[in-house]
């Protein structure tokens, strides 16, 4: 993936489909290419490995299989150009449609639910926003290798609400949590600090900095160059 490339992780992929980690990122990649219902994703195994920072072909194949088994994506075999994948829009829509048109795959309203329901004039949060914030906290706890917490404390809620008011989106924070998870559980990264949820959201060198960087920026060779 190029430095200026991006993957659009929408809130409903986490809260409705219950995806996380590399499975979440791969689905977002496939969905981004095929959300028009016509196009297909045909990135090579090596492309997906590079984009997700993986080192094994089997890991990519396993991720595809999980998404296919859940019926979230469909694979079309092509003997000439390799497998092609597309999001199973009909099934995915049924899984997360819960409330009228706001749940349709064509829009990102559910992904921006927190931003649209924060009352910026008062220091209060709507019930919907509180629910979305709790889901981000649960997403952290379900991620591999991170410090887990049994209580979503008031300081945690306050700093998360602050970050959202600063313009960080739910999908952006979720994507950053995935990046942090991959760094901690991967190999060759100089960052080994295991922040708590509060520290990760609060410290400027944690979530805010990592939000604007890529996992490769935390590779050991990058760090070594800083000291040359």
Steps between C-alpha positions, in 0.01 A plus 500: 500500500628847413572757771208715384260204484228449757250242624153615602402314818140592576343479842240237408775258400602494866171549682272294272723246327717457813819495294839589645871486430623398156165342419344845538762666281474239224121527491529880480739461205265265315196714580674815383557351155162331464247716681349607168372143460685453171874538552722235658818496709784308335804598704763228507592304813827695515309830475277407795803379698672834444190704584437310824865462597483120487777251422302184414290412195300259716393781731346692209328186371364432849362856527323465166355164608361646823325780314365257239377261771316789664349575158629858519696471173466291184790350306490459123773278361663621181752267337660784308530781754466322835228516762277805516305606809202721570299589807176302531295818520165326540606287796708772666211743467264258675747449785528866587176654371328542842357835449375636164708661233774619735640146501539468123843415368486794266551755776725554799234640735539218749877542490466865594229447759714629783596820325140573402361448850759673716349813650783746457323776689462300819723261688256215448489201268196336344420140584591405145844662536560326832419168336742562213773603743447182702529298179838661428609410854382140448681490164822593685445223757440241227821590316795267536797602717349817649453579869141405583270674745191384686357849560442781250591774746398865490853622410497257205160627387606863539819469294324301228224760480767771481677329211172464312424867548846579365399337173628143532238267353390165649630313195829691516550408866407137432749487212770642728425236764542231232832656395620501862391137540695399188811681625493335842432150365720529192875466455763762424334797669690724743184604685429251780325728750170350618285802577178478693186618320517831689868554420449410134222755458656769720868513410584701190768249399249214509165500314522856358847439354437144385173613337701689237774241446530153349619183673816506289597828669554296817736248341839464667695614196310831507592553862863414436522761227383765745814445706751485215 
